[in-house]
Each structure stands twice: as C-alpha cells, then as structure tokens.
C-alpha cells in the first residue's frame, strides 16, 4: 500500500471516515440539524477529492495491487453517489430530527453505504466487487427499518436484509463458477497478468458465451446484480421496501445504489466478458423489455405514491438495460462502441435529478400530511404551488417529454439501441413510454385538477426547498443543454471501450 493507492481511493476512504465520525460524535451533536450540517460540510472533502481525481485523469490507474481501479467510470460514479448523498441529507434535514438521538447513526449508515457504492464503481476483481457490495447493502437494511414505531419499516428492513442475503449468495455462486472456469478473479490486471477476458479467449474454443461454466457463472452474477438494479426477476422487493422505508432512504436506494450497480455490470460484461459480449446482447435486450414492461404495467394499478415510485424505478432500470444491451450488441453490428455506455451514464445522472425531485416532493407532502396515497396529492397546486410545479417537472421528465433531461436521456438510449440493430427494443421502449405517461401525468392531474382534501397549506422546509430546486434546475438545464453532461459521460465511458 502506498500514498498513491490511498489517494486513488480517497473519495471512498473519506466517506467512510466521515461516517465513522458521525456515528461517534452523534450523541454530542444535540442541536437541531447539527448532525446533518456536519455531514454536509464533511461531504465537501470526498467531492473535492473526486473532482481532483477527475482533473488528473490519464487512463486507468490500479490501486492496491489491482483490486481497485481509478478511471473515468469509477470517478464519474463516485461523484454521482456523493452528490446524490449530499442532496438526500440536505432534503432530510428536518426529517432526521425524528430520529434523535440517533441522527448520527442515520447519516453515518447512509454514508457507509455511499462509501461501499463508490468502491463498487472502481472494483477491478470479483472479490472486491463482493466486499464492496456488502458494505453498500448492509447499512441500507438498517436504514430501511429506521422509522421508529412503524411496523412497515421493520418489515422493509427485514425483507431487504433477507433478500439481499439470497442475492449475495447467488452472486457469490456465480463468481465461483467464473473463477473455476477462468482461474482468475481479475477483470483488470495492471501487471499484464491473466484476466477473466484473456482466459475466456484462450479457453472457450468457439463455444457460445465462452463455455457452459462461464454461461452459468455470468447468468448467476446477472441475477445477483439484478437485485440491486431492480431487474426482473429480482425486482419484487422494490415496492415493499420503498413503501416501508423512510422516503430519504428510498430516494438514496433509487439513485445512488442503482448507479454503482450499473457501473459494475458494465465493467463485468464489457471488460471481463468482452470477448463474448455479443452473445449476451439478446439476453440483456429481452431482460430490458420485460423489466420496463413489468414496471410500467404494475405501476398503473398503484394507489400508494411510494409504491408507484418503486415500480417506476423498475421501469427505468429496464430503460437503462437497453444501453447495456447496446454495448453487448456492438460487437455484432458496426457502430460506435461508446454509444451504449455513454447513454447509460448520461441517463443515470439525469435520472438521479428527476427521480430525486419526485421523492423530495413525496417527502414534503407525507411529512406534513401523513398521507402516502396518490389521492393525498389532490389540490397540491393550491396548497403548495412550488411543490406542484416541481412534481409536474419531475413527472414530465420521468415520462420522457421535452424539454427535460428525461427526453434527451431516452433519445440517447434509443439511438444507441438503433445503431446496434435493436430496433425492436426501441419500439418496446416507446410503447412503454406511452404507458408510463398515464400514471406519471395522472399525478399532475390530481395535483392541479382535484379539489384539495384540506385547506391547510403545505410548507416546504428551507433545506428541502434548496435540494428540490437543485434537482428541478438540473432536470431543465440538462434538457436544454445536455452537451456538458454528455461530454463527461463520454469521458467516463471511454474506460469501457478498448
């Protein structure tokens, strides 16, 4: 271990140190909002370190003997996770007061999970992937059950813990198959040693998927990661956990967790299994179509706002899987190999803004009214015009309509799919967009056209208003001027393109 190694993983390391400090100092920070303020101030350190790493990018650089790698993908996702964590903590400034004197634990657990997700984005071997994933998952199980005196919270925490354990076992079993088939754990070898990719090239003998053992291992790994991605058939936990967990925890799960999981899936299937990635394109395309369809159709029947947002995340996981399918299909079709990963990374960042905006509106409404149903939004335009406007912007963006980042993001995903011969998947995605318009725009209809259930106005705490304003501005600005984010996503995607 060298000083350079520590610097390369400094964003994750600083997140873990900050989380530890919050847990230890939490009982001493008794003033209202003190824990959240310290956490937000402390997040400036990993954010600055991430920016520093990005500014000094010069290809991929290995750390800790190749267990971790610092490249455009890992730094981009690390910055996304840090920014999402900061916005969640800012929005939950007043919400976290209900957890006193355990506010330090609440913020600390969230940042421990963020540290695991940051490491996950830079994991360069299978063992590091597994350890990082567990560090990211275990704190979330405790966070999901953090709502005191609420049976649904305990159920959400237990359900997430048990199903996460099953998914981890399936993932580990898949890794065992990959190791047995290739004789190595490494996705990237800084010393030029053997990697999974070189072993697949040397040993598959022309068989599809690199051989039956590689097929089984990669399929089990995809199911294990599918739990984090809310991908069919590992998606059933999502609406139950989102409904029972505190709203800020659901927001964190929907954005930060999904981003890092997509990063490691892209790295595994494009770098580790790159020589046979064309064989996986149809599988990921089918999974994308099924996932977005299941998410959208089940969302139609929801009456609970948090469950609807849960099913919404399933549908958007399907949209992002289109980009993964496009990456795999690239070796079959002539096209730009960076289109798929660039589209996925751009959509992840835009999705973070529009989804956080929706969750923050839900947080403001449920905190004041205690009503988590869609009917509870009735007359929101009269009770809080600011919240109603923010809800409208996020709903339009999630539907994929201009002039929002949701429209531009879907355009890039569809373009990547078309350019790799997946036109049928684009048709499925477009039809799903029409279905999603019904339940997203229904939220706007209820907020603006229904009479309010109460004349009482809904106030928005200042910190929540700031977080919501940042998200709404990002949704609109990136929809009109996407080139800046697109350039960052293209630089990050270069780590996945030979």
Secondary structure by P-SEA (a helix, b strand, c coil): ccaaaaaaaaaaaaaaaaaaaaaaacccccccaaaaaaaaaaaaaaaaaaaaaaaacccccccccccccccaaaaaaaaaaaaaaaaaaaaacccccccccaaaaaaaaaaaaaaaaaaaaacccaaaaaaaaaaacaaaaaaaacccccaaaaaaaaaaaaaaaaaaaaaaaaaaaaaaaccccccccccccccaaaaaaacccccccccaaaaaaaaaaaaaacccccccccccaaaaaaaaccaaaaaaaacaaaaaaaaaaaaaaacccccccccaaaaaaaaaaaaaaaaaaaaaacccaaaaaaaaaaaaaaaaaaaaaaaaaccccccccaaaaaaaaaaaaaaaaaaaaaaaaaaaaaaaccccccccccccccccaaaaaaaaaaaaaaacccccaaaaaaaaaaaaaaaacaaaaaaaaaaaaaaaaaaaaaaaaaaccccccccbbbbbcaaaaaaaaaaaaaaaaaaacaaaaaaaaaaaaccccc
